[in-house]
Structure formats: C-alpha cells, structure tokens
Amino acid sequence: MRGQGCNEFQKARDWLVTLAMTPGWWHYSREQAAQLENDAQAAGAWAGMREAVRAELKAKGFRPPPAELEPMW
C-alpha cells in the first residue's frame, strides 16, 4: 500500500476518525485531513487521507449531528 509510511498513514487516519466522532470536533478533523493532503513537503505521503477518513467513518456508521453540519463561519 504505502510501504513503511502505511502505519503512520493509518495512525493519522485513525486519530482523525476518533476526533471526528468526538462531539464538536468534526469540522476540525475534516480540516486537518485536508491540510495533510495539501502538505507539499510531505511528497504525497498523505494523499487520499480525506477519503480514507470518510470511508472509515462510513464503515462505522457515523453521521455528525445536524448542528455540526452547519458551516462554522
């Protein structure tokens, strides 16, 4: 999959999933996943992070509360 970085990718994904499922942290988790993907210095090591987090949340049956779906700003 991603070689030695696979374990780090999975750890980061799991942490972002945990954050997303914590009340009040869904937006932050999404933003962090996007920032990891867009990190030019990481040479693509985090490519696919948003989709990986999304897929894991879907597999867990998680849906954020309606109040958290509203834009923060």
C-alpha positions in Angstrom: 0.0 0.0 0.0 2.2 2.9 1.2 5.3 0.9 2.4 6.8 2.0 5.7 4.6 5.1 5.8 1.5 2.9 5.7 1.5 2.5 9.5 1.8 6.3 10.0 -0.9 6.9 7.5 -3.3 4.5 9.3 -2.4 6.0 12.7 -3.2 9.5 11.4 -6.4 8.3 9.8 -7.5 6.5 13.0 -6.8 9.6 15.1 -8.8 11.9 12.7 -11.6 9.4 12.8 -11.6 9.4 16.6 -11.6 13.2 16.5 -14.4 13.4 14.0 -16.6 11.1 16.2 -15.9 13.3 19.3 -18.7 15.9 19.7 -17.6 19.3 18.5 -14.5 18.1 16.6 -15.9 17.0 13.2 -15.0 20.2 11.4 -11.5 20.2 12.8 -10.9 16.6 11.8 -12.0 17.4 8.2 -9.7 20.5 8.0 -6.7 18.5 9.4 -7.2 15.7 6.8 -7.3 18.4 4.0 -4.2 20.1 5.4 -2.3 16.8 5.5 -3.3 16.0 1.9 -2.2 19.5 0.8 1.2 19.4 2.5 3.7 20.0 -0.3 6.6 19.0 1.8 5.1 15.5 2.5 5.6 14.5 -1.1 2.2 12.9 -1.3 2.6 10.8 1.8 -0.9 11.8 2.9 -2.7 11.6 -0.4 -6.1 10.1 0.0 -6.4 11.0 3.7 -9.8 12.7 3.4 -11.3 9.7 1.5 -9.7 7.3 4.0 -11.3 9.1 6.9 -14.6 9.4 5.1 -14.6 5.7 4.3 -13.8 4.7 7.9 -16.5 6.9 9.3 -19.0 5.4 6.9 -17.9 1.9 7.8 -18.5 2.8 11.5 -22.0 4.2 10.6 -21.0 7.6 11.9 -23.0 10.7 10.9 -22.3 14.1 12.6 -25.1 15.7 14.5 -27.1 18.1 12.3 -25.8 21.1 14.3 -22.2 20.2 13.2 -23.1 20.0 9.6 -23.7 23.8 9.5 -20.8 26.0 8.5 -18.8 27.3 11.4 -18.2 30.8 9.9 
